[in-house]
Amino acid sequence: MKPLDPGLASLLREWIDKAEADLEAAERLAPDVTSSIRLREVVGFHCQQTVEKYLKALLTFYQVEFPKTHEIKRLLTLLSRANPEAADALGGAKWLGPFGVDIRYPGDAAEMLPGDEVRAIEIARFAKAVVRRILDEG
């Protein structure tokens, strides 16, 4: 793999910064969601966004082109070509898929049950750990 040019390195950093902002938003909001399904959904949304952006950072690192998409499953398929082990390890993130787009519209969203916000944050934190480890080793 050839080294990242400065433009791609800058783009990778932007994906990481945006992913970390989404994770921070989810973590700050999560303690206050017990009485509101709508707030739980927002936590799910930010966790989905976290994973999506970490995947896009990793694809940028591997210099794999990706379409403008919010589909974690599609991004994982692209990642599997560059790093099948990472794609496999992050496969559980597909659970967050419905919280990325569907949740924005009434009647279309998967329900975020009490406790699901904890699972969503765990998945997002795991994605962060996997991606950061790969980037630190690279």
N, CA, C and O of each residue as an XYZ file, in Angstrom:
552
protein
N       0.844     -1.179      0.000
C       0.000      0.000      0.000
C       0.890      1.243      0.000
O       1.834      1.343      0.784
N       0.583      2.174     -0.875
C       1.387      3.385     -0.937
C       0.984      4.344      0.183
O      -0.156      4.320      0.647
N       1.922      5.184      0.614
C       1.620      6.138      1.689
C       0.522      7.109      1.256
O       0.354      7.389      0.069
N      -0.217      7.613      2.234
C      -1.264      8.589      1.941
C      -0.646      9.921      1.564
O       0.294     10.391      2.204
N      -1.186     10.520      0.518
C      -0.734     11.869      0.195
C      -1.361     12.822      1.217
O      -2.303     12.443      1.912
N      -0.853     14.047      1.316
C      -1.350     14.974      2.345
C      -2.861     15.220      2.283
O      -3.507     15.389      3.317
N      -3.411     15.238      1.086
C      -4.854     15.461      0.964
C      -5.668     14.324      1.562
O      -6.652     14.561      2.263
N      -5.260     13.087      1.288
C      -5.958     11.932      1.863
C      -5.734     11.838      3.366
O      -6.641     11.458      4.107
N      -4.543     12.177      3.816
C      -4.262     12.164      5.256
C      -5.158     13.172      5.978
O      -5.653     12.902      7.072
N      -5.355     14.315      5.367
C      -6.227     15.338      5.944
C      -7.685     14.866      5.965
O      -8.398     15.081      6.945
N      -8.116     14.230      4.891
C      -9.475     13.702      4.816
C      -9.679     12.612      5.872
O     -10.720     12.577      6.529
N      -8.713     11.739      6.036
C      -8.790     10.692      7.052
C      -8.969     11.325      8.432
O      -9.807     10.879      9.216
N      -8.192     12.350      8.726
C      -8.289     13.049     10.024
C      -9.685     13.653     10.209
O     -10.240     13.617     11.307
N     -10.244     14.204      9.136
C     -11.596     14.781      9.227
C     -12.636     13.712      9.543
O     -13.532     13.941     10.356
N     -12.524     12.531      8.900
C     -13.463     11.442      9.203
C     -13.354     11.056     10.675
O     -14.369     10.853     11.342
N     -12.122     10.954     11.184
C     -11.916     10.593     12.594
C     -12.523     11.659     13.502
O     -13.231     11.324     14.452
N     -12.261     12.925     13.229
C     -12.794     14.010     14.058
C     -14.317     13.989     14.096
O     -14.920     14.170     15.153
N     -14.933     13.769     12.940
C     -16.395     13.732     12.878
C     -16.944     12.507     13.616
O     -17.962     12.597     14.303
N     -16.269     11.369     13.470
C     -16.696     10.157     14.180
C     -16.624     10.369     15.688
O     -17.534      9.980     16.420
N     -15.547     10.982     16.142
C     -15.385     11.206     17.571
C     -16.413     12.187     18.108
O     -16.863     12.044     19.245
N     -16.791     13.178     17.316
C     -17.832     14.121     17.745
C     -19.182     13.414     17.885
O     -19.929     13.676     18.827
N     -19.493     12.516     16.942
C     -20.749     11.766     17.046
C     -20.740     10.859     18.272
O     -21.745     10.759     18.975
N     -19.619     10.201     18.531
C     -19.542      9.331     19.701
C     -19.680     10.141     20.986
O     -20.375      9.722     21.912
N     -19.039     11.270     21.045
C     -19.157     12.124     22.231
C     -20.602     12.575     22.446
O     -21.087     12.589     23.578
N     -21.285     12.940     21.370
C     -22.685     13.351     21.487
C     -23.540     12.208     22.039
O     -24.370     12.420     22.923
N     -23.335     11.003     21.519
C     -24.098      9.842     21.998
C     -23.812      9.574     23.470
O     -24.731      9.325     24.250
N     -22.545      9.625     23.846
C     -22.168      9.345     25.237
C     -22.728     10.386     26.200
O     -23.123     10.048     27.316
N     -22.765     11.630     25.784
C     -23.310     12.687     26.647
C     -24.824     12.560     26.803
O     -25.368     12.833     27.872
N     -25.487     12.152     25.750
C     -26.943     12.068     25.765
C     -27.457     10.795     26.438
O     -28.524     10.811     27.052
N     -26.725      9.714     26.330
C     -27.183      8.399     26.795
C     -27.696      8.365     28.239
O     -28.708      7.711     28.490
N     -27.057      9.027     29.187
C     -27.561      8.943     30.565
C     -28.951      9.544     30.763
O     -29.596      9.280     31.778
N     -29.415     10.337     29.821
C     -30.698     11.028     29.972
C     -31.833     10.440     29.141
O     -32.851     11.104     28.948
N     -31.687      9.218     28.647
C     -32.681      8.680     27.712
C     -33.729      7.778     28.348
O     -34.608      7.285     27.641
N     -33.669      7.546     29.640
C     -34.546      6.543     30.253
C     -36.024      6.791     29.991
O     -36.792      5.839     29.855
N     -36.428      8.030     29.918
C     -37.854      8.308     29.757
C     -38.249      8.709     28.338
O     -39.398      9.086     28.107
N     -37.330      8.635     27.394
C     -37.653      9.125     26.059
C     -37.109      8.222     24.951
O     -35.899      8.112     24.752
N     -38.022      7.588     24.248
C     -37.607      6.763     23.100
C     -36.956      7.639     22.032
O     -36.037      7.193     21.346
N     -37.418      8.870     21.884
C     -36.861      9.763     20.858
C     -35.398     10.079     21.153
O     -34.582     10.139     20.233
N     -35.060     10.280     22.418
C     -33.659     10.527     22.759
C     -32.819      9.271     22.569
O     -31.662      9.355     22.156
N     -33.394      8.101     22.870
C     -32.676      6.843     22.599
C     -32.392      6.716     21.111
O     -31.312      6.280     20.714
N     -33.365      7.096     20.287
C     -33.169      7.046     18.836
C     -32.032      7.969     18.397
O     -31.263      7.625     17.499
N     -31.928      9.129     19.023
C     -30.858     10.064     18.685
C     -29.503      9.457     19.054
O     -28.527      9.620     18.321
N     -29.442      8.758     20.191
C     -28.207      8.066     20.562
C     -27.876      7.018     19.496
O     -26.728      6.912     19.062
N     -28.876      6.252     19.079
C     -28.669      5.258     18.027
C     -28.182      5.893     16.745
O     -27.288      5.363     16.087
N     -28.760      7.022     16.385
C     -28.344      7.735     15.177
C     -26.874      8.137     15.259
O     -26.109      7.904     14.324
N     -26.485      8.739     16.378
C     -25.099      9.189     16.511
C     -24.124      8.012     16.556
O     -22.996      8.129     16.078
N     -24.539      6.898     17.118
C     -23.676      5.715     17.122
C     -23.526      5.150     15.712
O     -22.436      4.736     15.318
N     -24.617      5.134     14.956
C     -24.532      4.681     13.565
C     -23.599      5.600     12.792
O     -22.765      5.136     12.014
N     -23.740      6.892     13.006
C     -22.883      7.856     12.321
C     -21.418      7.676     12.719
O     -20.523      7.811     11.885
N     -21.178      7.372     13.988
C     -19.819      7.118     14.467
C     -19.189      5.981     13.673
O     -18.093      6.119     13.129
N     -19.896      4.858     13.616
C     -19.351      3.681     12.924
C     -19.174      3.973     11.437
O     -18.142      3.643     10.852
N     -20.166      4.579     10.839
C     -20.070      4.902      9.408
C     -18.821      5.738      9.125
O     -18.101      5.470      8.164
N     -18.567      6.728      9.939
C     -17.433      7.621      9.697
C     -16.102      6.940     10.001
O     -15.109      7.191      9.318
N     -16.070      6.086     11.016
C     -14.835      5.328     11.259
C     -14.554      4.379     10.093
O     -13.400      4.210      9.700
N     -15.591      3.764      9.542
C     -15.394      2.901      8.379
C     -14.882      3.698      7.182
O     -14.015      3.231      6.444
N     -15.413      4.880      6.995
C     -14.958      5.721      5.887
C     -13.509      6.170      6.102
O     -12.751      6.304      5.141
N     -13.130      6.399      7.350
C     -11.727      6.716      7.641
C     -10.832      5.542      7.271
O      -9.775      5.722      6.666
N     -11.257      4.351      7.634
C     -10.469      3.156      7.336
C     -10.377      2.918      5.827
O      -9.315      2.567      5.314
N     -11.479      3.107      5.132
C     -11.445      2.966      3.676
C     -10.527      4.010      3.045
O      -9.827      3.719      2.075
N     -10.530      5.212      3.591
C      -9.615      6.255      3.114
C      -8.169      5.819      3.350
O      -7.315      5.986      2.478
N      -7.898      5.261      4.527
C      -6.563      4.765      4.858
C      -6.098      3.711      3.859
O      -4.950      3.725      3.416
N      -7.001      2.801      3.509
C      -6.667      1.746      2.549
C      -6.767      2.215      1.098
O      -6.489      1.454      0.171
N      -7.162      3.462      0.913
C      -7.308      4.071     -0.404
C      -8.307      3.302     -1.266
O      -8.089      3.048     -2.451
N      -9.412      2.946     -0.614
C     -10.515      2.271     -1.286
C     -11.610      3.309     -1.511
O     -12.111      3.908     -0.561
N     -11.970      3.512     -2.750
C     -13.047      4.454     -3.060
C     -14.372      3.887     -2.567
O     -14.610      2.681     -2.635
N     -15.236      4.778     -2.068
C     -16.541      4.357     -1.597
C     -17.589      5.372     -2.036
O     -17.295      6.558     -2.182
N     -18.810      4.897     -2.244
C     -19.876      5.804     -2.665
C     -20.388      6.622     -1.487
O     -20.104      6.323     -0.327
N     -21.133      7.640     -1.808
C     -21.799      8.427     -0.775
C     -22.960      7.569     -0.268
O     -23.999      7.467     -0.920
N     -22.774      6.960      0.890
C     -23.774      6.046      1.434
C     -23.759      6.102      2.947
O     -22.763      6.486      3.561
N     -24.883      5.712      3.541
C     -24.978      5.580      4.995
C     -25.067      4.115      5.397
O     -25.276      3.807      6.571
N     -24.914      3.218      4.446
C     -25.098      1.793      4.699
C     -23.820      1.149      5.233
O     -22.844      0.961      4.507
N     -23.857      0.820      6.514
C     -22.715      0.168      7.145
C     -22.398     -1.150      6.451
O     -21.231     -1.476      6.236
N     -23.419     -1.896      6.105
C     -23.209     -3.191      5.448
C     -22.419     -3.018      4.150
O     -21.508     -3.796      3.869
N     -22.758     -2.025      3.377
C     -22.065     -1.766      2.107
C     -20.611     -1.356      2.344
O     -19.716     -1.779      1.612
N     -20.381     -0.534      3.364
C     -19.024     -0.108      3.683
C     -18.188     -1.288      4.177
O     -17.002     -1.388      3.859
N     -18.805     -2.177      4.951
C     -18.094     -3.369      5.422
C     -17.714     -4.286      4.257
O     -16.645     -4.896      4.268
N     -18.575     -4.377      3.271
C     -18.262     -5.182      2.087
C     -17.029     -4.620      1.383
O     -16.151     -5.376      0.968
N     -16.962     -3.314      1.251
C     -15.787     -2.686      0.637
C     -14.545     -2.910      1.495
O     -13.464     -3.183      0.971
N     -14.700     -2.795      2.797
C     -13.570     -2.997      3.701
C     -13.056     -4.427      3.640
O     -11.857     -4.667      3.782
N     -13.958     -5.373      3.429
C     -13.551     -6.785      3.416
C     -12.530     -7.085      2.318
O     -11.775     -8.052      2.419
N     -12.508     -6.276      1.291
C     -11.535     -6.468      0.217
C     -10.135     -6.026      0.638
O      -9.138     -6.572      0.165
N     -10.064     -5.037      1.527
C      -8.774     -4.520      1.978
C      -8.312     -5.167      3.278
O      -7.119     -5.396      3.475
N      -9.264     -5.459      4.162
C      -8.920     -6.035      5.459
C     -10.093     -6.906      5.929
O     -10.938     -6.451      6.700
N     -10.138     -8.153      5.463
C     -11.262     -9.029      5.818
C     -11.413     -9.257      7.319
O     -12.531     -9.406      7.811
N     -10.303     -9.284      8.048
C     -10.372     -9.503      9.495
C     -11.080     -8.340     10.182
O     -11.915     -8.552     11.061
N     -10.753     -7.125      9.789
C     -11.395     -5.952     10.375
C     -12.880     -5.921     10.021
O     -13.720     -5.632     10.873
N     -13.196     -6.215      8.776
C     -14.601     -6.225      8.359
C     -15.389     -7.256      9.159
O     -16.519     -7.003      9.577
N     -14.783     -8.413      9.363
C     -15.443     -9.454     10.138
C     -15.627     -9.024     11.591
O     -16.697     -9.216     12.170
N     -14.585     -8.442     12.177
C     -14.652     -7.990     13.567
C     -15.730     -6.930     13.760
O     -16.358     -6.865     14.817
N     -15.943     -6.110     12.752
C     -16.912     -5.013     12.853
C     -18.301     -5.392     12.343
O     -19.189     -4.542     12.268
N     -18.488     -6.647     11.996
C     -19.772     -7.093     11.451
C     -20.968     -6.808     12.343
O     -22.072     -6.586     11.846
N     -20.763     -6.811     13.653
C     -21.863     -6.531     14.579
C     -22.421     -5.126     14.443
O     -23.525     -4.846     14.910
N     -21.666     -4.243     13.808
C     -22.118     -2.861     13.621
C     -23.296     -2.763     12.662
O     -23.972     -1.735     12.613
N     -23.549     -3.823     11.898
C     -24.706     -3.811     10.987
C     -25.999     -3.574     11.760
O     -26.960     -3.033     11.215
N     -26.023     -3.977     13.021
C     -27.212     -3.775     13.864
C     -27.617     -2.302     13.907
O     -28.797     -1.987     14.060
N     -26.643     -1.398     13.772
C     -26.923      0.042     13.823
C     -27.514      0.583     12.522
O     -27.992      1.717     12.489
N     -27.489     -0.200     11.465
C     -27.938      0.257     10.151
C     -29.246      1.024     10.133
O     -29.298      2.117      9.569
N     -30.309      0.492     10.730
C     -31.598      1.193     10.668
C     -31.608      2.539     11.383
O     -32.505      3.350     11.153
N     -30.635      2.788     12.237
C     -30.643      4.034     13.001
C     -29.952      5.178     12.270
O     -29.913      6.298     12.778
N     -29.406      4.914     11.088
C     -28.714      5.950     10.336
C     -29.619      6.816      9.500
O     -29.476      8.039      9.494
N     -30.540      6.210      8.801
C     -31.406      6.967      7.896
C     -32.866      6.789      8.289
O     -33.601      7.766      8.439
N     -33.278      5.547      8.452
C     -34.689      5.261      8.721
C     -35.231      6.008      9.926
O     -36.398      6.399      9.949
N     -34.396      6.203     10.910
C     -34.836      6.798     12.163
C     -35.253      8.257     12.007
O     -35.930      8.814     12.872
N     -34.851      8.860     10.916
C     -35.167     10.274     10.687
C     -36.622     10.495     10.274
O     -37.120     11.620     10.328
N     -37.304      9.423      9.863
C     -38.635      9.576      9.297
C     -39.665      8.811     10.117
O     -39.417      7.672     10.512
N     -40.816      9.421     10.379
C     -41.855      8.744     11.160
C     -42.319      7.456     10.491
O     -42.493      7.395      9.274
N     -42.514      6.434     11.312
C     -43.075      5.183     10.829
C     -42.102      4.227     10.183
O     -42.449      3.068      9.954
N     -40.892      4.670      9.881
C     -39.932      3.819      9.177
C     -38.880      3.199     10.088
O     -38.179      2.271      9.683
N     -38.764      3.698     11.304
C     -37.611      3.353     12.132
C     -37.798      2.071     12.924
O     -38.902      1.722     13.341
N     -36.676      1.380     13.115
C     -36.630      0.290     14.075
C     -36.730      0.927     15.457
O     -36.219      2.024     15.688
N     -37.382      0.238     16.352
C     -37.558      0.808     17.689
C     -36.291      0.627     18.518
O     -35.672     -0.437     18.520
N     -35.931      1.675     19.209
C     -34.781      1.659     20.115
C     -35.340      1.379     21.510
O     -35.909      2.264     22.148
N     -35.175      0.157     21.969
C     -35.717     -0.262     23.256
C     -34.820      0.194     24.403
O     -33.639      0.469     24.189
N     -35.366      0.279     25.621
C     -34.525      0.624     26.763
C     -33.336     -0.338     26.842
O     -33.501     -1.554     26.754
N     -32.177      0.208     27.004
C     -30.956     -0.579     27.045
C     -30.245     -0.647     25.707
O     -29.041     -0.900     25.659
N     -30.976     -0.424     24.616
C     -30.344     -0.456     23.289
C     -29.312      0.652     23.126
O     -28.362      0.517     22.354
N     -29.500      1.744     23.854
C     -28.514      2.826     23.766
C     -27.155      2.356     24.290
O     -26.112      2.784     23.797
N     -27.174      1.477     25.287
C     -25.927      0.931     25.826
C     -25.251      0.058     24.771
O     -24.046      0.164     24.546
N     -26.030     -0.795     24.134
C     -25.482     -1.651     23.077
C     -24.925     -0.807     21.930
O     -23.851     -1.099     21.405
N     -25.652      0.229     21.547
C     -25.213      1.092     20.445
C     -23.876      1.751     20.771
O     -22.989      1.807     19.919
N     -23.727      2.243     21.983
C     -22.478      2.896     22.379
C     -21.342      1.874     22.442
O     -20.217      2.176     22.043
N     -21.622      0.687     22.932
C     -20.588     -0.360     22.957
C     -20.087     -0.678     21.555
O     -18.884     -0.833     21.342
N     -21.009     -0.776     20.597
C     -20.623     -1.055     19.206
C     -19.779      0.090     18.650
O     -18.760     -0.141     17.999
N     -20.206      1.319     18.908
C     -19.464      2.482     18.409
C     -18.068      2.553     19.032
O     -17.093      2.843     18.338
N     -17.969      2.291     20.329
C     -16.654      2.302     20.992
C     -15.753      1.196     20.452
O     -14.551      1.394     20.279
N     -16.338      0.042     20.189
C     -15.561     -1.063     19.636
C     -15.032     -0.698     18.250
O     -13.872     -0.964     17.935
N     -15.882     -0.090     17.426
C     -15.443      0.342     16.089
C     -14.293      1.332     16.210
O     -13.316      1.251     15.466
N     -14.408      2.255     17.140
C     -13.327      3.220     17.356
C     -12.032      2.496     17.706
O     -10.976      2.802     17.152
N     -12.111      1.541     18.622
C     -10.911      0.815     19.057
C     -10.268      0.045     17.904
O      -9.048      0.065     17.740
N     -11.088     -0.625     17.117
C     -10.559     -1.404     15.988
C      -9.885     -0.489     14.972
O      -8.767     -0.755     14.534
N     -10.558      0.571     14.608
C     -10.018      1.481     13.587
C      -8.757      2.168     14.098
O      -7.770      2.266     13.369
N      -8.777      2.641     15.336
C      -7.603      3.324     15.890
C      -6.401      2.378     15.951
O      -5.276      2.793     15.673
N      -6.626      1.126     16.308
C      -5.535      0.156     16.381
C      -4.904     -0.025     14.991
O      -3.682     -0.022     14.842
N      -5.760     -0.182     13.992
C      -5.258     -0.352     12.620
C      -4.485      0.878     12.160
O      -3.411      0.755     11.570
N      -5.022      2.055     12.426
C      -4.345      3.276     12.001
C      -3.038      3.472     12.753
O      -2.055      3.932     12.172
N      -3.012      3.132     14.024
C      -1.783      3.279     14.830
C      -0.698      2.315     14.350
O       0.489      2.642     14.380
N      -1.115      1.119     13.906
C      -0.143      0.139     13.415
C       0.359      0.480     12.025
O       1.468      0.116     11.634
N      -0.506      1.204     11.272
C      -0.167      1.524      9.870
C       0.752      2.665      9.787
O       1.139      3.067      8.689
